[in-house]
Amino acid sequence: MLVGLRSHDVLARWGGEEFALLLPHCSPTDAEKVAERILNSLRQATLPALKGGRVTVSIGIAAACHDDDDFQAVVARADHALYRAKDAGRDPSMLSDEPMFAA
């Protein structure tokens, strides 16, 4: 478990190199704070087995909307934000630019 996560938060591997972190009852602003804590922790970590000793991460953030048809709508917004973060040069977090209202 990552330090600073709540007992009801869920971290899961989503794909080959992607992970999903579900933060129930968390505002987009608070999710950005969690993302920044994760980024800062990784920036301070040194992993000698890796070339350069550092790992970078890009984070896409999206909140569930009341009018979402299903979970895939949230995932699509997060994925879009993730690719915007990667395009910004890696190692940032990016909040979905689509309208959202925390569920």
N, C-alpha and C positions, 0 to 999 in steps of 0.2 A: 504494500500500500504506500502511496506517495504521502510524504509528510504534508500535513495541512488539509488533506481531504477529509470529508465527513464520512461517517460510517455508512451512510446511504448513497454516497457517490459510487459510480461504477466505472471502472477502467477496463477496457477490453481491446484485444488486438482486432483490428477491422480488416486488414489486408496484409499484404507482404510487408510493407514498411509503414503502415498506417495504424493508428490507434484511435479509439473513440473514448471520450471521457464524458459521461452523463452526469450532469449536476442538477438534480431535481430541485425545484424551488430556489433557483438562482437567477438573478437578473443578469442581463448582458454585461452590465458594468462590473458586477461581481465576478462573472466568468472571465472577463478581461484581466482582473486582478489575479485570479487563479493561474491563468495562462502566463502572466508576467512572473509569478513565483516559480513556475515550472521552468521558464526560460532562464531566469536568474540562477536557479539551482544547476541547470545543465551547463551554463556558461562557466560556473565555478568548478565543475567536475573535470578531473583529468583522468583519461582512460589510456594508460600506456600502450595497450594492445592496438589502439587505433593510430593510423598515420596522423601525426600532428597532435595526438592525444586529446582531441576535442571532438565532440559530436554536436551537430547543429540540429535544430528542429524548427519546423514551420507549423503554425497552429491556425486553424480556421475555426471561427466561433459563430454559432447560430443558435437562436432560441426558438422554441416551439411556439407557433402561432395558434390562436383559437380556431382559425379557419383552415389549418392544415388537414388535408385529406388522410394522410398517414405519415408514419415516421420517415419515409423516404423523402418527403418534402423538406424536412429539417436537415437530413443528411445531404441533400443536394445543395442547400444554402451553405452548409458548413464546408462542403467540398469546393464550392465556388470561392469561398473566402480563403480556403487553404491554398488554392492555386494562385490567388492574388498575393498571398503572403510569400509563396515561393517566387513569384515574379518580382517581388520587392527586394529580393536578394537573399532570401533564406534567413532563418533565425529570428523572424518576427512573429507576432500574432496579428491576426486580422479579423475584425468583426464583419459579419455579413453586412453588405450595404443595402440589402433588401429590407423593406419594412417588416418589423417584427414586434410582437407583444408577448412578453413572457407568459407562459401558461401557468 
